């Protein structure tokens, strides 16, 4: 993961968790419900890039078996402190499971990976899912790569690009939602939240 991005999260982990780790946006709650509708009760989930851990904790409280990863040690520490979650500190490339998970939740995490690496990440996710497993993927919409004013690295995709990448990786999109929201940097940006089957 990009070092400058990790430095930003190291410095602002607490503020990020206070702002985004407590409240539940109704639309994101609906995204989670659509994702869980494709997962068997008590199934095994992976929160890939879990941040402060609010969604992993939500899924665990609902009776699912949850694993969580994040590249930021500071975010992993917050997830342990606030939710009692043990988070593996590792990059996306460390995902090497095969047919282990019923669902993988990648909520605004893969947007910090270079565009060139995106197909490989999708291939690893597909391999890690059981046949028919569920993927939640949320990313910012746009083109190219750039840093925000805080210094975080972002990759942007169009809907057409995402549809092609997911299809190439073997996913079938079940539903998608486009909207805008303000993030840690304060800017309001368009994004897409997708639910797909492996």
N, C-alpha and C positions, 0 to 999 in steps of 0.2 A: 504494500500500500504506500501511497505517496507520503513522504516524510513530512512535508509542510502541512498536509492535511492532518496528519496524526498530531503534529504540534498544536494545531488549532484546537483539536478535540481534547488534548491533554490540558490545555489552558482553560477551556470552557466547558468541561464535562459536567460540572455541577450546574451551571447556568442552563445548559442544554437540557439536562434531566428535569430541572425545575419547570422549564417552559414546555417541553414536549412529552415528558415522561409521566405526567399525572392525569391530565384531562384526556378524554376520549372524544375525538371528533366523530359526530354521528355518521359521516360518510365512511370514515375508516372503520368504524364498528361494523358497518354494512359490508365493507370489503372483507373483514375478518370472518363474518358470517358466511359469505359466499365461498371463501376458502375452506372453512371448516365443514361446509355442506358436502365437500368432496372427500372428506377424510373420515375413516371409521372412528366411532367413539373409542376413546382411549388410545388412538393411534400414536405413532412416533413422529414427532415434528422436529424440524431444525429451523431455528431462527438464525438466518445467515446475515451477520452484521447487525447484532441485536441492540447496539447502543446501550442505553442505561437499563434495558431489560424489561420494559413495561409490557411488551407484547408476549414475550416468552413467559412472563409471570402470569399474564391473563390466560394463556393457553394451559399452563400447568394447573392453575386454579380451576379450570374447566374439566380437568380430569385427563388431559393428554400427557403422554410421556414426551418431555421436551429437552432437547439439547440446544445450546446456544453458543455462537462464536462471535468474536469481534476482534478487529486488528488493534484496537486501542486498549492498553492495560488499564487506563483510567476509567473507561466505560465499563470494563469488566469488574473493576473494584466497586463501582457504584451499583452495578447489578447485584453483587453479593451483599453489599451493605443495605440496600433498600428492599431487595426482594428475596434475599437468601439464595440467589442463583449462582451456580458454578459455571463460569463462562470460559471456554477455551479461547485463549488469545492466539489468533492465527490469521493469516491472510486467506483470501478466497481460494487461492491456488492449493491450499492444504486439504481441500475437500476431496477425499479419495474413496469415499464409501461406495458400495455397490448395492443397489436395491435395498437400502436400509430404511428409508423414510417414507411415510405415508403422505407427508406434505413438507414443503420447504417455503418459508416465509422470508422473502428478500425485500424488505420495505425501506426504500430509499437508501440502500447500501451499495448496490452495484454501480450506482451513478458515480462513485469515486474511483472506479477502475478505468483504465484506458479503453477507448473504443476498440482498439485492435485485439484486446484480450476478451472482449465480450462473448464472442462465439465459443471460446474455450470454457468460459465460466458456465454458459448455458449447457454445454456438453457434459461438464462435471455434475451439474445439478440434475440433468436428465438421468445420468448413470446412477446417481445416488438415490433417486426416487424408485419406489416399487412401480411396476407396471400400472398405469392409470393414476399414479400419484399426482397430488395437487401442487401447483406453484402459484404463489402470490408474488408479483413483481411490480414495484412502483419506482418510476424514474421521472426525471424532468424531461420535458419535450423541447426540441430545438435541434441545432446542428453543430457539429464540431466539438471542440474541447476548449475549456478556459477555466480560469480561477475566479472565484468571487473576491470581493474586496477584503475578506478575512484571510485569503490565501488558500482556501480549499480548492482542490482540483475537481472538476466536473466533466463528465462525458454526457453529451446530449444526443437524443435519437428522435427521428420522426416516427409517426405511427406506422408508416409504410415500412421503414427499416426494422422496427421491432417485430412487426408481423412476419416479415421475411426471416429474421433471425430465429424467432421462435419456431416457425415452421421447419426451417433447416435443421434445428436441434431436435425435432420430433415432437414438439408440443402442439396441442390444439387449444386455441383460445376459447374459453367458455364465456367470459364477459370482460368488458373494459369500461373504464370511467375516466373522463378527462375533466380537469378542473384547474384552479389556480390556488396557491397558498403562499403565505409568507414564512420563510424559514429563519434560521439563526442569523443570517446576514441582513435580514430586514426587507429584502426585495420580494415582490410578489411574482412568482414564476408559474408557468403552465406545467402540468405534470399529467401522467397517465398511471392508473392502477389497473393491473391486469390479473385475471384469474385464468389459469390454464391447466390442462391435464397432460401428463407425460404419455 
